[in-house]
């Protein structure tokens, strides 16, 4: 084991404290992710290539959806963590369920909450549900990037013990150097997936095939998460299944399979419609 590790940056998780009020980097990361995703989504509706005659959400539709998205992500993410990762604890301590400032958000729960918000909102505005899912899929990596940076600042969800030269000794992770798995996820689920989705939209015109972009995002996120799980320490109360499988892998594999099925269906449908014209 190497005796060297990178010093963990001295960043207080609380940016500003005014009496009982605390402004945390974690909350700011969610706000930044949602606002930048909102901006980029509006830009996509103006510049991205859509199918001729396809219903495209207006700027007002996107503006009004921000509140729905925020509620879906936060409520779904918190409830997902409670149900998937630590249900016995929260059954014994129900008052802690709403204490999001203590950490504990599930991406898969947030995805389910956001999906429900998309379905309800699209139907209420008579918009294309699949088309809205596609747009959200293009901007979701922005939120993932900021969320994983916040996990790093909070010194949570760190990786396994390692001797790689870029390892960190996390304040909450004991004395041994560990993989910065949060930064791996920020790079893969955030930066890389963002540019992959951008190429698929502008070069391969995935927004012209409803469902294709959403399916591609599900594949990209699922594969990235499964890969990083080999470097990340699972939640202590859950541990490993069959010696190496984690809850993150279990929840991500269906995403990959469903995403592949959705991409196949979207291309097959687009080809059939093209053949009949």
C-alpha positions in Angstrom: 0.0 0.0 0.0 1.3 3.4 -1.0 2.1 5.9 1.8 1.2 8.8 -0.4 -2.2 10.3 -1.1 -3.6 13.6 -2.3 -4.6 16.0 0.5 -8.4 16.3 0.7 -9.3 19.9 -0.1 -10.3 22.0 2.9 -13.8 22.9 1.8 -16.5 23.3 4.5 -19.7 21.6 3.3 -21.5 24.6 4.7 -20.8 27.6 2.5 -22.6 30.2 4.7 -24.2 30.1 8.1 -26.5 32.8 9.3 -27.8 31.8 12.7 -29.9 28.7 12.3 -29.8 29.0 8.5 -27.2 27.1 6.7 -26.4 27.3 3.0 -24.7 24.1 1.9 -22.7 23.3 -1.2 -25.0 20.2 -1.6 -28.1 22.4 -2.0 -26.3 24.8 -4.3 -25.2 21.9 -6.5 -28.8 20.9 -7.0 -29.8 24.5 -7.8 -26.9 25.0 -10.2 -27.7 21.7 -12.0 -31.4 22.5 -12.4 -30.8 26.0 -13.6 -28.1 25.1 -16.1 -30.2 22.2 -17.3 -33.2 24.6 -17.8 -31.0 27.0 -19.8 -29.6 24.2 -22.0 -33.0 22.6 -22.5 -34.3 25.9 -23.9 -31.3 26.2 -26.1 -32.0 22.7 -27.5 -35.5 23.5 -28.4 -34.2 26.4 -30.5 -31.2 24.8 -32.2 -31.4 21.0 -32.1 -32.7 19.1 -35.2 -36.2 17.8 -34.5 -38.4 15.8 -36.9 -40.4 18.0 -39.2 -43.7 18.8 -37.6 -42.7 17.4 -34.3 -44.3 19.1 -31.2 -41.5 21.1 -29.5 -42.1 22.5 -26.0 -42.2 26.2 -25.8 -40.0 28.4 -23.6 -42.9 28.9 -21.2 -43.5 25.1 -21.1 -39.8 24.6 -20.0 -40.0 27.5 -17.5 -43.1 26.1 -15.8 -41.6 22.6 -15.7 -38.6 23.7 -13.5 -40.7 23.6 -10.3 -42.1 20.2 -11.2 -38.6 18.9 -12.0 -37.1 20.2 -8.7 -39.9 18.5 -6.6 -39.7 15.3 -8.5 -35.9 15.0 -8.2 -35.7 16.0 -4.5 -38.7 14.0 -3.3 -38.0 11.0 -5.4 -34.3 11.1 -4.6 -35.0 11.2 -0.9 -37.7 8.6 -0.8 -35.6 6.4 -3.1 -32.8 6.5 -0.6 -35.1 5.7 2.2 -36.7 2.7 0.5 -33.7 1.3 -1.4 -30.9 1.9 1.0 -31.9 2.3 4.6 -35.6 1.5 5.2 -35.1 -0.2 8.6 -33.4 2.9 10.0 -36.0 5.3 8.8 -38.9 3.1 10.0 -37.3 3.5 13.5 -36.5 7.2 13.0 -39.3 8.6 10.7 -38.5 12.2 11.7 -35.2 11.8 9.8 -36.9 11.1 6.5 -37.1 14.8 5.6 -33.7 15.7 6.9 -32.1 15.9 3.5 -29.3 18.2 4.9 -27.9 15.1 6.6 -27.3 13.5 3.1 -28.8 10.5 1.5 -30.2 10.9 -2.0 -30.7 8.1 -4.5 -30.2 8.8 -8.2 -32.6 6.0 -9.2 -35.3 7.4 -6.8 -34.7 10.9 -8.2 -35.1 9.4 -11.7 -38.4 7.8 -10.8 -39.6 11.1 -9.3 -38.6 13.1 -12.3 -40.2 10.6 -14.6 -43.5 10.9 -12.8 -43.2 14.7 -13.0 -42.5 14.5 -16.7 -45.5 12.2 -17.4 -48.0 14.3 -15.4 -46.7 17.6 -16.7 -46.6 16.5 -20.4 -50.2 15.2 -20.1 -51.4 18.4 -18.4 -49.9 20.5 -21.3 -50.7 18.0 -24.0 -47.0 17.6 -24.9 -45.3 14.6 -26.3 -44.3 12.5 -23.2 -41.5 10.7 -25.1 -40.2 14.0 -26.6 -40.0 15.6 -23.2 -38.2 12.5 -21.8 -35.7 12.9 -24.7 -35.0 16.6 -23.8 -34.6 15.8 -20.1 -32.2 13.0 -21.0 -30.0 15.5 -22.9 -29.7 17.9 -19.9 -29.6 15.3 -17.1 -25.8 14.9 -17.2 -25.4 18.5 -16.1 -27.2 17.8 -12.8 -25.3 14.6 -12.3 -22.0 16.4 -12.7 -22.8 19.0 -10.0 -24.4 16.4 -7.7 -21.3 14.2 -7.7 -19.0 17.2 -7.0 -21.2 17.9 -4.0 -20.8 14.3 -2.9 -17.0 14.8 -3.0 -17.2 18.0 -1.0 -19.3 16.3 1.6 -16.8 13.5 1.8 -19.5 10.9 1.2 -19.9 7.9 -1.2 -16.1 7.5 -1.4 -14.3 4.6 -3.0 -12.5 1.5 -1.9 -9.0 1.6 -0.4 -6.3 1.9 -3.1 -2.7 2.8 -3.8 -3.3 4.8 -7.0 -1.4 8.1 -7.0 -4.7 10.2 -7.2 -6.2 8.6 -4.1 -7.6 10.8 -1.3 -7.7 10.3 2.5 -11.3 11.3 3.1 -12.2 12.9 6.5 -15.0 10.4 7.0 -13.3 7.5 5.3 -10.6 6.5 7.8 -6.9 6.8 7.6 -6.3 4.9 4.3 -6.3 6.5 0.8 -9.4 5.7 -1.3 -10.6 6.0 -4.9 -12.4 9.4 -5.4 -15.3 7.5 -6.9 -17.5 10.7 -6.8 -15.1 12.3 -9.3 -15.2 9.2 -11.5 -18.9 9.5 -11.6 -18.8 13.2 -12.3 -16.5 12.5 -15.2 -18.4 9.6 -16.7 -22.1 10.3 -15.8 -21.6 14.1 -16.1 -19.0 15.3 -18.6 -18.6 12.2 -20.9 -22.3 11.4 -21.0 -23.1 15.1 -21.7 -20.9 15.1 -24.8 -22.1 11.7 -26.0 -25.7 12.9 -25.8 -24.8 16.1 -27.7 -23.2 14.1 -30.5 -26.2 11.8 -30.7 -28.5 14.8 -30.9 -26.6 17.0 -33.4 -24.8 14.5 -35.5 -27.1 11.4 -35.4 -30.3 13.4 -34.9 -31.7 11.2 -32.1 -34.4 13.8 -31.3 -36.0 13.0 -34.6 -36.7 9.5 -33.2 -38.8 9.9 -30.1 -37.5 7.7 -27.3 -34.0 7.2 -28.7 -32.3 9.9 -26.7 -33.9 8.8 -23.5 -32.9 5.2 -24.2 -29.3 6.3 -25.0 -29.1 8.2 -21.7 -30.3 5.2 -19.7 -27.7 3.0 -21.3 -24.9 5.5 -20.8 -25.8 6.2 -17.2 -26.3 2.5 -16.3 -23.0 1.4 -17.8 -21.1 4.3 -16.1 -22.7 3.5 -12.7 -22.0 -0.2 -13.0 -18.4 0.5 -13.9 -17.8 2.9 -11.0 -19.5 0.5 -8.5 -16.3 -1.6 -8.8 -14.4 1.3 -7.2 -17.0 2.6 -4.8 -17.8 1.3 -1.3 -21.4 0.2 -1.0 -23.6 1.5 1.8 -22.5 -0.2 5.0 -26.1 -1.3 5.9 -26.4 -3.2 2.6 -22.9 -4.3 1.6 -22.4 -6.7 -1.3 -24.6 -9.4 -2.9 -22.9 -12.6 -4.0 -19.5 -11.1 -2.9 -19.2 -8.3 -5.4 -22.7 -7.1 -6.6 -23.9 -3.8 -5.1 -27.3 -2.2 -4.9 -26.1 0.4 -7.5 -25.5 -2.4 -9.9 -28.8 -4.1 -9.2 -30.7 -0.8 -9.9 -28.6 0.2 -12.9 -28.8 -3.1 -14.9 -32.5 -2.7 -15.7 -31.8 0.8 -16.9 -29.3 -0.5 -19.5 -31.7 -3.2 -20.7 -34.7 -0.9 -20.8 -32.6 1.8 -22.6 -31.5 -0.7 -25.2 -35.0 -1.8 -25.8 -36.2 1.8 -26.1 -33.5 2.7 -28.6 -34.3 -0.4 -30.7 -38.0 0.4 -30.6 -37.5 4.1 -31.5 -35.3 3.3 -34.5 -37.6 0.5 -35.7 -40.6 2.8 -35.4 -38.8 5.6 -37.3 -37.8 3.2 -40.1 -41.3 1.9 -40.5 -42.8 5.4 -40.6 -40.1 6.4 -43.1 -40.9 3.4 -45.3 -44.6 4.3 -45.5 -44.0 7.9 -46.6 
